[in-house]
Amino acid sequence: MCWARWIAHDQMETMLDDSCTLGMHEASGAERRPIDMARMITDYVSSRCLTDVYVLKGFRGHGLGLGLGQC
């Protein structure tokens, strides 16, 4: 997450593990690479807060971020 202040790797892992994250991957044979990600803080019952949406530069402009936000 390059837009945020720098945080340690273990803090990044905790942040993502304790959030609901969604993302898509580009597949080429057996290889996969992430192309976008959305992160939400939620109680999984009644509330959610979309906190981050990130789409790789080459994939922007195709509605991928909007799609993640609607999930």
PyMOL Python script that loads the backbone (N, CA, C, O; Angstrom):
from pymol import cmd

cmd.read_pdbstr("""\
ATOM      1  N   MET A   1       0.834  -1.165   0.000  1.00  0.00           N
ATOM      2  CA  MET A   1       0.000   0.000   0.000  1.00  0.00           C
ATOM      3  C   MET A   1       0.883   1.232   0.000  1.00  0.00           C
ATOM      4  O   MET A   1       1.218   1.775   1.053  1.00  0.00           O
ATOM      5  N   CYS A   2       1.245   1.656  -1.166  1.00  0.00           N
ATOM      6  CA  CYS A   2       2.232   2.722  -1.283  1.00  0.00           C
ATOM      7  C   CYS A   2       1.677   4.113  -0.987  1.00  0.00           C
ATOM      8  O   CYS A   2       2.463   5.041  -0.799  1.00  0.00           O
ATOM      9  N   TRP A   3       0.362   4.296  -0.938  1.00  0.00           N
ATOM     10  CA  TRP A   3      -0.192   5.623  -0.696  1.00  0.00           C
ATOM     11  C   TRP A   3      -0.234   5.968   0.789  1.00  0.00           C
ATOM     12  O   TRP A   3      -0.404   7.134   1.144  1.00  0.00           O
ATOM     13  N   ALA A   4      -0.081   4.974   1.660  1.00  0.00           N
ATOM     14  CA  ALA A   4      -0.154   5.201   3.102  1.00  0.00           C
ATOM     15  C   ALA A   4       1.244   5.423   3.663  1.00  0.00           C
ATOM     16  O   ALA A   4       2.243   5.148   2.999  1.00  0.00           O
ATOM     17  N   ARG A   5       1.301   5.921   4.890  1.00  0.00           N
ATOM     18  CA  ARG A   5       2.609   6.049   5.530  1.00  0.00           C
ATOM     19  C   ARG A   5       3.208   4.658   5.663  1.00  0.00           C
ATOM     20  O   ARG A   5       2.474   3.672   5.720  1.00  0.00           O
ATOM     21  N   TRP A   6       4.497   4.569   5.712  1.00  0.00           N
ATOM     22  CA  TRP A   6       5.170   3.278   5.802  1.00  0.00           C
ATOM     23  C   TRP A   6       4.864   2.632   7.133  1.00  0.00           C
ATOM     24  O   TRP A   6       4.917   3.281   8.177  1.00  0.00           O
ATOM     25  N   ILE A   7       4.539   1.335   7.092  1.00  0.00           N
ATOM     26  CA  ILE A   7       4.374   0.569   8.319  1.00  0.00           C
ATOM     27  C   ILE A   7       5.139  -0.735   8.163  1.00  0.00           C
ATOM     28  O   ILE A   7       5.401  -1.185   7.048  1.00  0.00           O
ATOM     29  N   ALA A   8       5.489  -1.332   9.282  1.00  0.00           N
ATOM     30  CA  ALA A   8       6.271  -2.570   9.272  1.00  0.00           C
ATOM     31  C   ALA A   8       5.455  -3.711   8.656  1.00  0.00           C
ATOM     32  O   ALA A   8       4.225  -3.690   8.687  1.00  0.00           O
ATOM     33  N   HIS A   9       6.146  -4.694   8.103  1.00  0.00           N
ATOM     34  CA  HIS A   9       5.510  -5.834   7.441  1.00  0.00           C
ATOM     35  C   HIS A   9       4.540  -6.557   8.371  1.00  0.00           C
ATOM     36  O   HIS A   9       3.444  -6.923   7.944  1.00  0.00           O
ATOM     37  N   ASP A  10       4.915  -6.772   9.633  1.00  0.00           N
ATOM     38  CA  ASP A  10       4.020  -7.474  10.557  1.00  0.00           C
ATOM     39  C   ASP A  10       2.761  -6.656  10.839  1.00  0.00           C
ATOM     40  O   ASP A  10       1.688  -7.225  11.041  1.00  0.00           O
ATOM     41  N   GLN A  11       2.881  -5.326  10.856  1.00  0.00           N
ATOM     42  CA  GLN A  11       1.705  -4.474  11.033  1.00  0.00           C
ATOM     43  C   GLN A  11       0.792  -4.549   9.812  1.00  0.00           C
ATOM     44  O   GLN A  11      -0.431  -4.556   9.948  1.00  0.00           O
ATOM     45  N   MET A  12       1.385  -4.605   8.620  1.00  0.00           N
ATOM     46  CA  MET A  12       0.608  -4.736   7.381  1.00  0.00           C
ATOM     47  C   MET A  12      -0.156  -6.056   7.393  1.00  0.00           C
ATOM     48  O   MET A  12      -1.336  -6.094   7.043  1.00  0.00           O
ATOM     49  N   GLU A  13       0.510  -7.135   7.794  1.00  0.00           N
ATOM     50  CA  GLU A  13      -0.157  -8.442   7.866  1.00  0.00           C
ATOM     51  C   GLU A  13      -1.334  -8.405   8.829  1.00  0.00           C
ATOM     52  O   GLU A  13      -2.410  -8.912   8.511  1.00  0.00           O
ATOM     53  N   THR A  14      -1.143  -7.810  10.002  1.00  0.00           N
ATOM     54  CA  THR A  14      -2.225  -7.707  10.986  1.00  0.00           C
ATOM     55  C   THR A  14      -3.373  -6.879  10.436  1.00  0.00           C
ATOM     56  O   THR A  14      -4.535  -7.250  10.594  1.00  0.00           O
ATOM     57  N   MET A  15      -3.064  -5.767   9.793  1.00  0.00           N
ATOM     58  CA  MET A  15      -4.089  -4.894   9.233  1.00  0.00           C
ATOM     59  C   MET A  15      -4.940  -5.657   8.217  1.00  0.00           C
ATOM     60  O   MET A  15      -6.167  -5.564   8.243  1.00  0.00           O
ATOM     61  N   LEU A  16      -4.294  -6.410   7.320  1.00  0.00           N
ATOM     62  CA  LEU A  16      -5.035  -7.145   6.296  1.00  0.00           C
ATOM     63  C   LEU A  16      -5.749  -8.358   6.868  1.00  0.00           C
ATOM     64  O   LEU A  16      -6.866  -8.669   6.454  1.00  0.00           O
ATOM     65  N   ASP A  17      -5.122  -9.049   7.812  1.00  0.00           N
ATOM     66  CA  ASP A  17      -5.760 -10.222   8.423  1.00  0.00           C
ATOM     67  C   ASP A  17      -7.016  -9.848   9.205  1.00  0.00           C
ATOM     68  O   ASP A  17      -7.961 -10.635   9.271  1.00  0.00           O
ATOM     69  N   ASP A  18      -7.033  -8.664   9.791  1.00  0.00           N
ATOM     70  CA  ASP A  18      -8.167  -8.230  10.614  1.00  0.00           C
ATOM     71  C   ASP A  18      -9.198  -7.425   9.831  1.00  0.00           C
ATOM     72  O   ASP A  18     -10.077  -6.802  10.427  1.00  0.00           O
ATOM     73  N   SER A  19      -9.101  -7.431   8.510  1.00  0.00           N
ATOM     74  CA  SER A  19     -10.047  -6.731   7.643  1.00  0.00           C
ATOM     75  C   SER A  19     -10.637  -7.730   6.656  1.00  0.00           C
ATOM     76  O   SER A  19     -10.122  -8.835   6.484  1.00  0.00           O
ATOM     77  N   CYS A  20     -11.709  -7.328   6.021  1.00  0.00           N
ATOM     78  CA  CYS A  20     -12.265  -8.112   4.921  1.00  0.00           C
ATOM     79  C   CYS A  20     -11.613  -7.579   3.652  1.00  0.00           C
ATOM     80  O   CYS A  20     -11.796  -6.410   3.309  1.00  0.00           O
ATOM     81  N   THR A  21     -10.861  -8.410   2.955  1.00  0.00           N
ATOM     82  CA  THR A  21     -10.195  -7.970   1.738  1.00  0.00           C
ATOM     83  C   THR A  21     -10.720  -8.754   0.542  1.00  0.00           C
ATOM     84  O   THR A  21     -10.975  -9.955   0.625  1.00  0.00           O
ATOM     85  N   LEU A  22     -10.872  -8.052  -0.556  1.00  0.00           N
ATOM     86  CA  LEU A  22     -11.305  -8.639  -1.820  1.00  0.00           C
ATOM     87  C   LEU A  22     -10.296  -8.235  -2.876  1.00  0.00           C
ATOM     88  O   LEU A  22      -9.685  -7.170  -2.788  1.00  0.00           O
ATOM     89  N   GLY A  23     -10.123  -9.086  -3.872  1.00  0.00           N
ATOM     90  CA  GLY A  23      -9.213  -8.723  -4.941  1.00  0.00           C
ATOM     91  C   GLY A  23      -9.361  -9.638  -6.131  1.00  0.00           C
ATOM     92  O   GLY A  23      -9.964 -10.708  -6.049  1.00  0.00           O
ATOM     93  N   MET A  24      -8.797  -9.194  -7.241  1.00  0.00           N
ATOM     94  CA  MET A  24      -8.780 -10.005  -8.448  1.00  0.00           C
ATOM     95  C   MET A  24      -7.336 -10.217  -8.876  1.00  0.00           C
ATOM     96  O   MET A  24      -6.455  -9.413  -8.573  1.00  0.00           O
ATOM     97  N   HIS A  25      -7.114 -11.318  -9.586  1.00  0.00           N
ATOM     98  CA  HIS A  25      -5.787 -11.667 -10.072  1.00  0.00           C
ATOM     99  C   HIS A  25      -5.820 -11.845 -11.587  1.00  0.00           C
ATOM    100  O   HIS A  25      -6.824 -12.269 -12.160  1.00  0.00           O
ATOM    101  N   GLU A  26      -4.717 -11.515 -12.207  1.00  0.00           N
ATOM    102  CA  GLU A  26      -4.528 -11.820 -13.618  1.00  0.00           C
ATOM    103  C   GLU A  26      -3.837 -13.179 -13.662  1.00  0.00           C
ATOM    104  O   GLU A  26      -2.824 -13.388 -12.995  1.00  0.00           O
ATOM    105  N   ALA A  27      -4.388 -14.102 -14.450  1.00  0.00           N
ATOM    106  CA  ALA A  27      -3.825 -15.442 -14.535  1.00  0.00           C
ATOM    107  C   ALA A  27      -3.180 -15.651 -15.893  1.00  0.00           C
ATOM    108  O   ALA A  27      -3.728 -15.275 -16.929  1.00  0.00           O
ATOM    109  N   SER A  28      -2.006 -16.256 -15.862  1.00  0.00           N
ATOM    110  CA  SER A  28      -1.301 -16.624 -17.086  1.00  0.00           C
ATOM    111  C   SER A  28      -0.711 -18.003 -16.844  1.00  0.00           C
ATOM    112  O   SER A  28       0.353 -18.131 -16.240  1.00  0.00           O
ATOM    113  N   GLY A  29      -1.392 -19.021 -17.310  1.00  0.00           N
ATOM    114  CA  GLY A  29      -0.971 -20.389 -17.007  1.00  0.00           C
ATOM    115  C   GLY A  29      -1.128 -20.646 -15.525  1.00  0.00           C
ATOM    116  O   GLY A  29      -2.200 -20.431 -14.959  1.00  0.00           O
ATOM    117  N   ALA A  30      -0.055 -21.108 -14.895  1.00  0.00           N
ATOM    118  CA  ALA A  30      -0.098 -21.383 -13.456  1.00  0.00           C
ATOM    119  C   ALA A  30       0.243 -20.151 -12.622  1.00  0.00           C
ATOM    120  O   ALA A  30       0.098 -20.170 -11.400  1.00  0.00           O
ATOM    121  N   GLU A  31       0.695 -19.081 -13.274  1.00  0.00           N
ATOM    122  CA  GLU A  31       1.074 -17.869 -12.541  1.00  0.00           C
ATOM    123  C   GLU A  31      -0.115 -16.937 -12.373  1.00  0.00           C
ATOM    124  O   GLU A  31      -0.947 -16.795 -13.268  1.00  0.00           O
ATOM    125  N   ARG A  32      -0.176 -16.303 -11.204  1.00  0.00           N
ATOM    126  CA  ARG A  32      -1.222 -15.326 -10.905  1.00  0.00           C
ATOM    127  C   ARG A  32      -0.575 -14.109 -10.268  1.00  0.00           C
ATOM    128  O   ARG A  32       0.367 -14.234  -9.486  1.00  0.00           O
ATOM    129  N   ARG A  33      -1.082 -12.941 -10.605  1.00  0.00           N
ATOM    130  CA  ARG A  33      -0.598 -11.730  -9.941  1.00  0.00           C
ATOM    131  C   ARG A  33      -1.795 -10.858  -9.592  1.00  0.00           C
ATOM    132  O   ARG A  33      -2.717 -10.708 -10.394  1.00  0.00           O
ATOM    133  N   PRO A  34      -1.776 -10.285  -8.397  1.00  0.00           N
ATOM    134  CA  PRO A  34      -2.891  -9.427  -7.994  1.00  0.00           C
ATOM    135  C   PRO A  34      -2.917  -8.150  -8.830  1.00  0.00           C
ATOM    136  O   PRO A  34      -1.878  -7.546  -9.096  1.00  0.00           O
ATOM    137  N   ILE A  35      -4.129  -7.749  -9.241  1.00  0.00           N
ATOM    138  CA  ILE A  35      -4.262  -6.522 -10.027  1.00  0.00           C
ATOM    139  C   ILE A  35      -5.087  -5.466  -9.301  1.00  0.00           C
ATOM    140  O   ILE A  35      -4.997  -4.282  -9.625  1.00  0.00           O
ATOM    141  N   ASP A  36      -5.895  -5.881  -8.319  1.00  0.00           N
ATOM    142  CA  ASP A  36      -6.620  -4.893  -7.537  1.00  0.00           C
ATOM    143  C   ASP A  36      -6.967  -5.456  -6.167  1.00  0.00           C
ATOM    144  O   ASP A  36      -6.897  -6.663  -5.935  1.00  0.00           O
ATOM    145  N   MET A  37      -7.344  -4.553  -5.264  1.00  0.00           N
ATOM    146  CA  MET A  37      -7.673  -4.951  -3.901  1.00  0.00           C
ATOM    147  C   MET A  37      -8.578  -3.901  -3.273  1.00  0.00           C
ATOM    148  O   MET A  37      -8.408  -2.701  -3.491  1.00  0.00           O
ATOM    149  N   ALA A  38      -9.539  -4.371  -2.490  1.00  0.00           N
ATOM    150  CA  ALA A  38     -10.370  -3.481  -1.675  1.00  0.00           C
ATOM    151  C   ALA A  38     -10.323  -4.009  -0.249  1.00  0.00           C
ATOM    152  O   ALA A  38     -10.268  -5.219  -0.028  1.00  0.00           O
ATOM    153  N   ARG A  39     -10.343  -3.101   0.711  1.00  0.00           N
ATOM    154  CA  ARG A  39     -10.293  -3.489   2.118  1.00  0.00           C
ATOM    155  C   ARG A  39     -11.434  -2.824   2.863  1.00  0.00           C
ATOM    156  O   ARG A  39     -11.683  -1.628   2.717  1.00  0.00           O
ATOM    157  N   MET A  40     -12.129  -3.631   3.672  1.00  0.00           N
ATOM    158  CA  MET A  40     -13.233  -3.125   4.478  1.00  0.00           C
ATOM    159  C   MET A  40     -13.023  -3.507   5.936  1.00  0.00           C
ATOM    160  O   MET A  40     -12.481  -4.567   6.248  1.00  0.00           O
ATOM    161  N   ILE A  41     -13.459  -2.627   6.809  1.00  0.00           N
ATOM    162  CA  ILE A  41     -13.562  -2.947   8.230  1.00  0.00           C
ATOM    163  C   ILE A  41     -15.034  -3.247   8.461  1.00  0.00           C
ATOM    164  O   ILE A  41     -15.892  -2.446   8.092  1.00  0.00           O
ATOM    165  N   THR A  42     -15.340  -4.397   9.070  1.00  0.00           N
ATOM    166  CA  THR A  42     -16.728  -4.801   9.232  1.00  0.00           C
ATOM    167  C   THR A  42     -16.929  -5.650  10.478  1.00  0.00           C
ATOM    168  O   THR A  42     -15.994  -6.264  10.991  1.00  0.00           O
ATOM    169  N   ASP A  43     -18.178  -5.672  10.955  1.00  0.00           N
ATOM    170  CA  ASP A  43     -18.533  -6.587  12.036  1.00  0.00           C
ATOM    171  C   ASP A  43     -19.181  -7.844  11.463  1.00  0.00           C
ATOM    172  O   ASP A  43     -19.594  -8.729  12.213  1.00  0.00           O
ATOM    173  N   TYR A  44     -19.272  -7.926  10.134  1.00  0.00           N
ATOM    174  CA  TYR A  44     -19.840  -9.061   9.402  1.00  0.00           C
ATOM    175  C   TYR A  44     -21.322  -9.286   9.707  1.00  0.00           C
ATOM    176  O   TYR A  44     -21.856 -10.347   9.384  1.00  0.00           O
ATOM    177  N   VAL A  45     -21.999  -8.308  10.325  1.00  0.00           N
ATOM    178  CA  VAL A  45     -23.428  -8.438  10.617  1.00  0.00           C
ATOM    179  C   VAL A  45     -24.195  -7.258  10.040  1.00  0.00           C
ATOM    180  O   VAL A  45     -25.069  -7.434   9.191  1.00  0.00           O
ATOM    181  N   SER A  46     -23.865  -6.049  10.503  1.00  0.00           N
ATOM    182  CA  SER A  46     -24.688  -4.914  10.104  1.00  0.00           C
ATOM    183  C   SER A  46     -23.911  -3.719   9.568  1.00  0.00           C
ATOM    184  O   SER A  46     -24.517  -2.852   8.939  1.00  0.00           O
ATOM    185  N   SER A  47     -22.619  -3.629   9.782  1.00  0.00           N
ATOM    186  CA  SER A  47     -21.885  -2.458   9.341  1.00  0.00           C
ATOM    187  C   SER A  47     -20.621  -2.828   8.591  1.00  0.00           C
ATOM    188  O   SER A  47     -20.019  -3.882   8.797  1.00  0.00           O
ATOM    189  N   ARG A  48     -20.250  -1.915   7.714  1.00  0.00           N
ATOM    190  CA  ARG A  48     -18.989  -2.056   6.987  1.00  0.00           C
ATOM    191  C   ARG A  48     -18.510  -0.670   6.587  1.00  0.00           C
ATOM    192  O   ARG A  48     -19.305   0.249   6.389  1.00  0.00           O
ATOM    193  N   CYS A  49     -17.222  -0.542   6.474  1.00  0.00           N
ATOM    194  CA  CYS A  49     -16.624   0.720   6.060  1.00  0.00           C
ATOM    195  C   CYS A  49     -15.530   0.399   5.041  1.00  0.00           C
ATOM    196  O   CYS A  49     -14.521  -0.220   5.378  1.00  0.00           O
ATOM    197  N   LEU A  50     -15.735   0.822   3.807  1.00  0.00           N
ATOM    198  CA  LEU A  50     -14.737   0.626   2.768  1.00  0.00           C
ATOM    199  C   LEU A  50     -13.606   1.609   3.030  1.00  0.00           C
ATOM    200  O   LEU A  50     -13.813   2.823   3.024  1.00  0.00           O
ATOM    201  N   THR A  51     -12.411   1.080   3.258  1.00  0.00           N
ATOM    202  CA  THR A  51     -11.301   1.947   3.633  1.00  0.00           C
ATOM    203  C   THR A  51     -10.281   2.158   2.523  1.00  0.00           C
ATOM    204  O   THR A  51      -9.683   3.230   2.438  1.00  0.00           O
ATOM    205  N   ASP A  52     -10.070   1.164   1.675  1.00  0.00           N
ATOM    206  CA  ASP A  52      -9.059   1.267   0.621  1.00  0.00           C
ATOM    207  C   ASP A  52      -9.537   0.564  -0.635  1.00  0.00           C
ATOM    208  O   ASP A  52     -10.165  -0.492  -0.561  1.00  0.00           O
ATOM    209  N   VAL A  53      -9.242   1.143  -1.779  1.00  0.00           N
ATOM    210  CA  VAL A  53      -9.405   0.475  -3.075  1.00  0.00           C
ATOM    211  C   VAL A  53      -8.152   0.804  -3.869  1.00  0.00           C
ATOM    212  O   VAL A  53      -7.783   1.971  -3.997  1.00  0.00           O
ATOM    213  N   TYR A  54      -7.498  -0.217  -4.399  1.00  0.00           N
ATOM    214  CA  TYR A  54      -6.279  -0.005  -5.179  1.00  0.00           C
ATOM    215  C   TYR A  54      -6.352  -0.847  -6.439  1.00  0.00           C
ATOM    216  O   TYR A  54      -6.658  -2.037  -6.377  1.00  0.00           O
ATOM    217  N   VAL A  55      -6.071  -0.235  -7.585  1.00  0.00           N
ATOM    218  CA  VAL A  55      -6.034  -0.933  -8.875  1.00  0.00           C
ATOM    219  C   VAL A  55      -4.698  -0.593  -9.533  1.00  0.00           C
ATOM    220  O   VAL A  55      -4.319   0.574  -9.618  1.00  0.00           O
ATOM    221  N   LEU A  56      -3.993  -1.619  -9.995  1.00  0.00           N
ATOM    222  CA  LEU A  56      -2.724  -1.376 -10.695  1.00  0.00           C
ATOM    223  C   LEU A  56      -2.938  -0.444 -11.883  1.00  0.00           C
ATOM    224  O   LEU A  56      -3.976  -0.494 -12.543  1.00  0.00           O
ATOM    225  N   LYS A  57      -1.966   0.390 -12.144  1.00  0.00           N
ATOM    226  CA  LYS A  57      -2.074   1.436 -13.159  1.00  0.00           C
ATOM    227  C   LYS A  57      -2.549   0.897 -14.518  1.00  0.00           C
ATOM    228  O   LYS A  57      -3.421   1.510 -15.133  1.00  0.00           O
ATOM    229  N   GLY A  58      -2.022  -0.193 -14.992  1.00  0.00           N
ATOM    230  CA  GLY A  58      -2.385  -0.722 -16.310  1.00  0.00           C
ATOM    231  C   GLY A  58      -3.807  -1.256 -16.407  1.00  0.00           C
ATOM    232  O   GLY A  58      -4.286  -1.531 -17.508  1.00  0.00           O
ATOM    233  N   PHE A  59      -4.491  -1.407 -15.276  1.00  0.00           N
ATOM    234  CA  PHE A  59      -5.838  -1.961 -15.259  1.00  0.00           C
ATOM    235  C   PHE A  59      -6.894  -0.926 -14.887  1.00  0.00           C
ATOM    236  O   PHE A  59      -8.077  -1.254 -14.799  1.00  0.00           O
ATOM    237  N   ARG A  60      -6.485   0.300 -14.670  1.00  0.00           N
ATOM    238  CA  ARG A  60      -7.422   1.357 -14.291  1.00  0.00           C
ATOM    239  C   ARG A  60      -8.268   1.782 -15.487  1.00  0.00           C
ATOM    240  O   ARG A  60      -7.868   1.604 -16.637  1.00  0.00           O
ATOM    241  N   GLY A  61      -9.442   2.347 -15.202  1.00  0.00           N
ATOM    242  CA  GLY A  61     -10.310   2.851 -16.250  1.00  0.00           C
ATOM    243  C   GLY A  61     -11.252   1.811 -16.835  1.00  0.00           C
ATOM    244  O   GLY A  61     -11.921   2.078 -17.833  1.00  0.00           O
ATOM    245  N   HIS A  62     -11.315   0.633 -16.231  1.00  0.00           N
ATOM    246  CA  HIS A  62     -12.175  -0.436 -16.744  1.00  0.00           C
ATOM    247  C   HIS A  62     -13.280  -0.815 -15.747  1.00  0.00           C
ATOM    248  O   HIS A  62     -13.975  -1.811 -15.950  1.00  0.00           O
ATOM    249  N   GLY A  63     -13.445  -0.039 -14.686  1.00  0.00           N
ATOM    250  CA  GLY A  63     -14.498  -0.292 -13.721  1.00  0.00           C
ATOM    251  C   GLY A  63     -14.179  -1.356 -12.670  1.00  0.00           C
ATOM    252  O   GLY A  63     -15.069  -1.770 -11.927  1.00  0.00           O
ATOM    253  N   LEU A  64     -12.932  -1.800 -12.599  1.00  0.00           N
ATOM    254  CA  LEU A  64     -12.571  -2.844 -11.629  1.00  0.00           C
ATOM    255  C   LEU A  64     -12.755  -2.361 -10.195  1.00  0.00           C
ATOM    256  O   LEU A  64     -13.279  -3.097  -9.359  1.00  0.00           O
ATOM    257  N   GLY A  65     -12.338  -1.148  -9.903  1.00  0.00           N
ATOM    258  CA  GLY A  65     -12.502  -0.607  -8.556  1.00  0.00           C
ATOM    259  C   GLY A  65     -13.964  -0.449  -8.182  1.00  0.00           C
ATOM    260  O   GLY A  65     -14.349  -0.718  -7.045  1.00  0.00           O
ATOM    261  N   LEU A  66     -14.771  -0.017  -9.125  1.00  0.00           N
ATOM    262  CA  LEU A  66     -16.218   0.111  -8.883  1.00  0.00           C
ATOM    263  C   LEU A  66     -16.818  -1.265  -8.574  1.00  0.00           C
ATOM    264  O   LEU A  66     -17.651  -1.408  -7.679  1.00  0.00           O
ATOM    265  N   GLY A  67     -16.379  -2.262  -9.329  1.00  0.00           N
ATOM    266  CA  GLY A  67     -16.871  -3.620  -9.104  1.00  0.00           C
ATOM    267  C   GLY A  67     -16.524  -4.121  -7.723  1.00  0.00           C
ATOM    268  O   GLY A  67     -17.355  -4.756  -7.073  1.00  0.00           O
ATOM    269  N   LEU A  68     -15.313  -3.851  -7.257  1.00  0.00           N
ATOM    270  CA  LEU A  68     -14.917  -4.258  -5.923  1.00  0.00           C
ATOM    271  C   LEU A  68     -15.760  -3.558  -4.865  1.00  0.00           C
ATOM    272  O   LEU A  68     -16.150  -4.165  -3.867  1.00  0.00           O
ATOM    273  N   GLY A  69     -16.037  -2.282  -5.088  1.00  0.00           N
ATOM    274  CA  GLY A  69     -16.829  -1.518  -4.149  1.00  0.00           C
ATOM    275  C   GLY A  69     -18.272  -2.002  -4.041  1.00  0.00           C
ATOM    276  O   GLY A  69     -18.924  -1.801  -3.016  1.00  0.00           O
ATOM    277  N   GLN A  70     -18.762  -2.635  -5.088  1.00  0.00           N
ATOM    278  CA  GLN A  70     -20.134  -3.137  -5.085  1.00  0.00           C
ATOM    279  C   GLN A  70     -20.248  -4.530  -4.490  1.00  0.00           C
ATOM    280  O   GLN A  70     -21.356  -4.985  -4.209  1.00  0.00           O
ATOM    281  N   CYS A  71     -19.141  -5.213  -4.292  1.00  0.00           N
ATOM    282  CA  CYS A  71     -19.193  -6.585  -3.762  1.00  0.00           C
ATOM    283  C   CYS A  71     -19.761  -6.585  -2.394  1.00  0.00           C
ATOM    284  O   CYS A  71     -19.886  -7.644  -1.778  1.00  0.00           O
TER     285      CYS A  71
END
""", "prot")
cmd.dss("prot")
cmd.show_as("cartoon", "prot")
cmd.util.cbc("prot")
cmd.orient("prot")
